[in-house]
């Protein structure tokens, strides 16, 4: 009798099982890595960008943000959403961006007020410009214009100084918030002119203008873009440009220096910032694209219409510019004796 032997399939060894398990897990890891690489490899930007304007609608910061946002959106085919977050002289919106994910999808329209003045004025500020932001691109600067309510019997700086000195009580001046360039402009003006004025802070350019036009306050130093729409309303009068030379948009308005205060010059700068630790390649791409847009005639024309003197430049040049401005405004704050109320 013959016996037929049947060979049973060999059972995998322990080593073979381990290799199989490891290979399966490696395949899974590679799969996830591939998915992540595809996601991260999408060309920036691949989703909408939020551009935070830390002031209410109607001012220079808002106007500049909308022009830059529109241009970026048109070029990149992504929505650039303007998010107005006013309050605390721009500190609320600035802090929001400082605490945002540093991925290039939340940006700040920064300004003299939020970057150079607030830190010098408020030691308890919830954000640090040097620690929490990275400069992307300087857009430009805007001169201030000195305005009065139409009922004030003055059509130039000398007349206004004489009017203020003749009053039995101090005249009132508005600002877009305590510690803003508009506030400091009023403090510097009253010191240089030798007049008494009382500060009345508002929460933005729009509310400050309403206060001036309604007669709640008598005087306001305002950035030119915010003032332009109201100059023909008959409710405000322009006394002088707080710049080194007359502005092409208002050639008939003399400078404050021409009117007897030769050292008085106030302007505000504006630029785009990203949260600290935003990848360098994203910052570089943003900086290059904004710089390209600022060099285009139509962009420059749009900004010029609202009184912006375009500067542009690299992110590194912007960082150097900020250091100069920080020193200038720190000195202005110290000299004027301005403090938070």
C-alpha positions as CSV (number, residue, x, y, z in Angstrom):
1,X,0.0,0.0,0.0
2,X,1.4,3.3,-1.0
3,X,0.9,6.3,1.0
4,X,0.4,9.7,-0.7
5,X,1.9,12.5,1.3
6,X,0.3,16.0,0.9
7,X,2.5,18.9,1.7
8,X,0.7,21.5,3.7
9,X,1.3,25.2,2.8
10,X,4.2,26.5,4.8
11,X,3.1,28.9,7.5
12,X,4.8,32.3,7.4
13,X,7.6,32.7,9.8
14,X,7.5,35.3,12.5
15,X,10.1,37.3,10.5
16,X,7.9,37.2,7.4
17,X,4.9,38.4,9.3
18,X,6.9,41.3,10.7
19,X,8.2,42.3,7.3
20,X,4.7,42.1,5.9
21,X,3.3,44.3,8.7
22,X,6.1,46.8,8.3
23,X,5.6,47.0,4.6
24,X,1.9,47.6,5.0
25,X,2.5,50.4,7.5
26,X,5.1,52.0,5.3
27,X,2.7,52.0,2.4
28,X,0.2,53.7,4.6
29,X,2.7,56.3,5.8
30,X,3.8,56.9,2.2
31,X,0.2,57.3,1.2
32,X,-0.4,59.9,3.8
33,X,2.9,61.6,3.0
34,X,1.9,61.8,-0.7
35,X,-1.5,63.3,0.2
36,X,0.2,65.8,2.5
37,X,2.8,66.7,-0.2
38,X,0.1,67.2,-2.8
39,X,-1.8,69.5,-0.3
40,X,1.2,71.5,0.7
41,X,2.5,71.6,-2.8
42,X,-0.5,73.5,-4.1
43,X,0.7,76.8,-5.4
44,X,0.1,79.7,-3.0
45,X,-2.6,80.9,-2.8
46,X,-5.0,78.1,-3.3
47,X,-7.8,79.5,-1.2
48,X,-9.3,83.0,-0.2
49,X,-7.1,85.4,1.7
50,X,-8.3,87.5,4.5
51,X,-6.9,91.1,4.6
52,X,-7.5,92.6,8.0
53,X,-8.1,96.4,8.1
54,X,-7.8,97.3,11.8
55,X,-10.1,100.4,11.4
56,X,-13.7,100.9,10.3
57,X,-14.5,101.5,6.7
58,X,-13.9,104.9,5.2
59,X,-10.3,105.8,6.1
60,X,-7.0,105.6,4.3
61,X,-6.2,102.1,5.6
62,X,-9.5,100.8,4.3
63,X,-9.1,102.4,0.9
64,X,-5.5,101.1,0.5
65,X,-6.5,97.6,1.6
66,X,-9.3,97.4,-0.9
67,X,-7.1,98.6,-3.8
68,X,-4.3,96.1,-3.0
69,X,-6.8,93.3,-2.2
70,X,-8.6,93.8,-5.5
71,X,-5.3,93.7,-7.5
72,X,-4.1,90.5,-5.7
73,X,-7.5,88.9,-6.3
74,X,-7.5,89.7,-10.0
75,X,-3.9,88.3,-10.5
76,X,-4.2,85.2,-8.4
77,X,-7.8,84.3,-9.1
78,X,-8.7,84.0,-5.4
79,X,-11.0,86.2,-3.3
80,X,-9.3,88.7,-1.0
81,X,-11.8,89.4,1.7
82,X,-11.5,92.7,3.5
83,X,-12.1,92.3,7.2
84,X,-12.6,95.6,9.0
85,X,-11.8,95.1,12.7
86,X,-11.7,98.6,14.2
87,X,-11.1,99.7,17.8
88,X,-8.3,100.7,20.2
89,X,-6.4,102.7,17.6
90,X,-6.0,99.6,15.4
91,X,-4.8,97.3,18.2
92,X,-7.8,94.9,18.1
93,X,-7.4,94.0,14.4
94,X,-3.6,93.9,14.7
95,X,-3.8,91.5,17.6
96,X,-6.2,89.3,15.6
97,X,-3.6,88.9,12.8
98,X,-0.7,88.4,15.3
99,X,-2.6,85.4,16.7
100,X,-3.5,84.0,13.3
101,X,-2.1,80.9,11.7
102,X,1.1,81.9,9.9
103,X,0.2,80.4,6.5
104,X,-0.1,83.6,4.4
105,X,-3.9,83.5,4.4
106,X,-4.4,86.2,7.0
107,X,-2.7,89.5,6.4
108,X,-2.7,92.9,8.0
109,X,-2.8,96.4,6.5
110,X,-0.4,97.9,9.0
111,X,0.2,101.6,9.5
112,X,2.1,104.2,11.4
113,X,-0.4,103.9,14.2
114,X,-0.5,100.2,14.7
115,X,3.2,99.5,14.1
116,X,5.2,102.6,15.2
117,X,3.0,104.5,17.6
118,X,1.0,102.1,19.6
119,X,4.0,100.2,21.0
120,X,5.7,103.5,22.0
121,X,2.5,104.7,23.7
122,X,1.2,101.6,25.3
123,X,3.5,99.3,27.4
124,X,0.6,96.9,27.9
125,X,-0.1,96.3,24.2
126,X,-1.2,92.8,23.5
127,X,1.1,92.4,20.5
128,X,4.6,93.3,19.6
129,X,5.3,94.5,16.0
130,X,8.9,93.2,16.1
131,X,7.9,89.8,17.6
132,X,4.5,89.1,16.1
133,X,4.7,90.4,12.5
134,X,6.9,90.1,9.4
135,X,7.0,93.0,7.0
136,X,5.8,92.1,3.5
137,X,5.6,95.3,1.4
138,X,5.5,99.1,2.0
139,X,2.7,100.6,0.0
140,X,3.3,104.3,0.5
141,X,2.6,107.3,2.6
142,X,-0.2,109.8,2.9
143,X,0.0,113.4,4.1
144,X,-2.4,114.8,6.6
145,X,-4.6,117.8,5.9
146,X,-5.8,120.1,8.7
147,X,-9.6,120.7,8.7
148,X,-12.1,122.7,10.6
149,X,-15.9,122.7,10.8
150,X,-17.4,125.1,8.2
151,X,-18.8,127.4,11.0
152,X,-15.3,128.2,12.3
153,X,-14.4,131.7,11.2
154,X,-11.0,130.8,9.8
155,X,-9.8,130.0,6.2
156,X,-6.1,129.4,7.0
157,X,-3.7,128.4,9.8
158,X,-3.0,131.9,11.0
159,X,-6.7,132.8,11.2
160,X,-7.4,129.5,13.1
161,X,-4.6,130.2,15.6
162,X,-6.0,133.7,16.3
163,X,-9.5,132.2,16.6
164,X,-8.4,129.6,19.1
165,X,-6.5,132.0,21.3
166,X,-9.5,134.4,21.4
167,X,-11.8,131.7,22.8
168,X,-12.9,131.7,26.5
169,X,-12.6,127.9,26.5
170,X,-10.3,125.5,24.6
171,X,-11.4,124.5,21.1
172,X,-11.9,120.8,20.5
173,X,-10.0,118.5,18.1
174,X,-11.0,115.0,17.0
175,X,-8.8,112.0,16.2
176,X,-9.4,108.4,15.0
177,X,-8.4,107.2,18.4
178,X,-6.1,107.9,21.3
179,X,-2.5,107.5,20.3
180,X,-3.2,107.7,16.5
181,X,-1.1,110.0,14.2
182,X,-4.3,112.1,14.1
183,X,-4.2,112.5,17.9
184,X,-0.4,113.2,18.0
185,X,-0.9,115.7,15.1
186,X,-3.3,117.7,17.3
187,X,-1.1,117.5,20.3
188,X,2.0,118.7,18.3
189,X,-0.1,121.4,16.6
190,X,-1.4,122.9,19.9
191,X,2.2,122.9,21.4
192,X,3.7,124.5,18.3
193,X,0.9,127.1,17.8
194,X,0.7,127.9,21.5
195,X,-3.1,127.3,21.7
196,X,-5.3,125.3,24.1
197,X,-7.2,122.4,22.5
198,X,-9.1,119.4,24.0
199,X,-8.8,116.0,22.5
200,X,-12.0,114.1,21.6
201,X,-11.1,110.5,20.4
202,X,-13.4,108.6,18.0
203,X,-13.2,105.0,16.7
204,X,-12.1,105.7,13.1
205,X,-11.9,108.3,10.3
206,X,-15.6,108.0,9.4
207,X,-16.9,108.8,12.9
208,X,-14.3,111.5,13.4
209,X,-15.4,113.2,10.2
210,X,-19.0,113.0,11.2
211,X,-18.1,114.6,14.5
212,X,-16.3,117.4,12.7
213,X,-19.1,118.0,10.1
214,X,-21.8,118.0,12.7
215,X,-20.0,120.6,14.9
216,X,-19.3,118.2,17.8
217,X,-15.6,119.2,17.4
218,X,-13.9,122.1,15.6
219,X,-10.6,120.8,14.3
220,X,-9.2,117.6,12.8
221,X,-5.9,116.5,11.3
222,X,-6.9,113.7,8.9
223,X,-5.2,111.6,6.3
224,X,-5.9,113.0,2.8
225,X,-7.7,109.9,1.3
226,X,-10.4,110.0,4.1
227,X,-10.8,113.8,3.8
228,X,-11.1,114.1,0.0
229,X,-14.7,113.0,-0.4
230,X,-15.9,115.7,2.1
231,X,-13.9,118.7,0.9
232,X,-16.7,119.7,-1.5
233,X,-19.5,119.1,1.0
234,X,-19.6,122.6,2.4
235,X,-19.4,121.2,5.9
236,X,-15.6,121.3,6.4
237,X,-12.8,123.7,5.4
238,X,-9.2,122.9,4.5
239,X,-6.7,125.0,6.4
240,X,-3.4,123.5,5.2
241,X,-1.5,120.4,4.1
242,X,0.7,118.9,6.8
243,X,3.3,117.9,4.2
244,X,6.6,119.3,2.9
245,X,5.0,120.5,-0.3
246,X,1.6,121.1,-1.7
247,X,-0.3,118.1,-2.9
248,X,-1.1,117.7,-6.6
249,X,-4.7,116.9,-5.8
250,X,-5.2,120.2,-3.9
251,X,-2.7,122.6,-5.4
252,X,-4.6,125.6,-4.0
253,X,-4.2,124.4,-0.3
254,X,-1.0,125.8,1.2
255,X,1.2,123.7,3.5
256,X,1.2,124.4,7.2
257,X,4.8,125.4,6.9
258,X,3.9,128.1,4.4
259,X,1.3,129.4,6.9
260,X,3.7,130.0,9.8
261,X,4.6,126.6,11.4
262,X,7.7,125.6,9.4
263,X,8.5,122.4,11.5
264,X,5.0,121.0,11.3
265,X,4.8,117.9,9.1
266,X,2.5,114.9,9.6
267,X,2.1,111.9,7.3
268,X,1.2,108.3,7.8
269,X,2.7,105.2,6.1
270,X,0.9,102.0,5.2
271,X,2.1,98.5,4.3
272,X,1.2,94.8,4.3
273,X,2.3,92.5,7.1
274,X,2.0,88.7,7.8
275,X,2.1,86.9,11.1
276,X,5.5,86.0,12.4
277,X,6.8,82.6,11.2
278,X,5.0,82.8,7.9
279,X,7.1,80.7,5.5
280,X,9.8,82.8,3.8
281,X,8.8,81.6,0.3
282,X,5.2,82.9,0.9
283,X,6.4,86.2,2.2
284,X,8.7,86.5,-0.8
285,X,5.9,85.7,-3.2
286,X,3.6,88.2,-1.6
287,X,6.2,90.9,-1.5
288,X,7.2,90.4,-5.2
289,X,3.6,90.4,-6.4
290,X,2.6,93.5,-4.4
291,X,5.7,95.3,-5.6
292,X,4.8,94.4,-9.2
293,X,1.3,95.7,-8.7
294,X,2.6,99.0,-7.2
295,X,4.7,99.5,-10.3
296,X,1.8,99.3,-12.7
297,X,0.4,102.6,-13.9
298,X,-3.2,101.7,-13.2
299,X,-2.4,100.8,-9.6
300,X,-0.4,103.9,-9.0
301,X,-3.2,106.0,-10.5
302,X,-5.8,104.4,-8.2
303,X,-3.6,105.1,-5.2
304,X,-2.8,108.6,-6.3
305,X,-6.5,109.4,-6.7
306,X,-6.9,108.9,-2.9
307,X,-3.7,110.8,-2.1
308,X,-1.2,108.0,-1.6
309,X,2.4,108.6,-2.5
310,X,3.5,105.1,-3.7
311,X,6.9,103.9,-2.3
312,X,7.0,100.1,-2.7
313,X,10.3,98.2,-2.2
314,X,11.4,94.8,-0.9
315,X,10.5,93.3,2.5
316,X,14.0,94.0,3.7
317,X,13.8,97.7,2.7
318,X,10.4,97.9,4.4
319,X,11.9,96.5,7.7
320,X,14.6,99.2,7.6
321,X,12.0,101.9,6.9
322,X,10.0,100.8,10.0
323,X,13.0,101.2,12.2
324,X,13.4,104.8,11.1
325,X,9.7,105.5,11.7
326,X,9.7,103.9,15.1
327,X,12.5,106.3,16.2
328,X,10.8,109.3,14.7
329,X,7.4,108.7,16.4
330,X,8.9,107.7,19.7
331,X,10.6,111.1,19.8
332,X,7.3,112.9,18.8
333,X,5.5,111.1,21.6
334,X,8.1,112.1,24.1
335,X,8.4,115.7,23.0
336,X,4.6,116.2,23.0
337,X,4.0,114.6,26.4
338,X,1.2,112.5,24.9
339,X,-0.1,109.7,27.1
340,X,-3.0,107.3,27.0
341,X,-6.1,108.7,28.6
